[in-house]
């Protein structure tokens, strides 16, 4: 983060919650009005394919709790069971 950005964040954090919310909303709106975060056509196609797979029952959906438990178990194993 640049020093200018740090200064802005520090100043924003001194505001009351309503003021911080207003600043955050303005900043987020400025990103929505730009092409920041736009997906490439290839990613758009991939997302559409995945959505079709889910809708048509071709995708195996795994609950987040299960995924997190598997990741935690894997990390525990890598760390020597700690």
Secondary structure, DSSP 8 states (H G I E B T S, - for coil): --HHHHHHHHHHHTS-HHHHHHHHHHHHHHHHTSSTT---HHHHHHHHHHHHHHHTT-S----HHHHHHHHHHHHHHHTT--
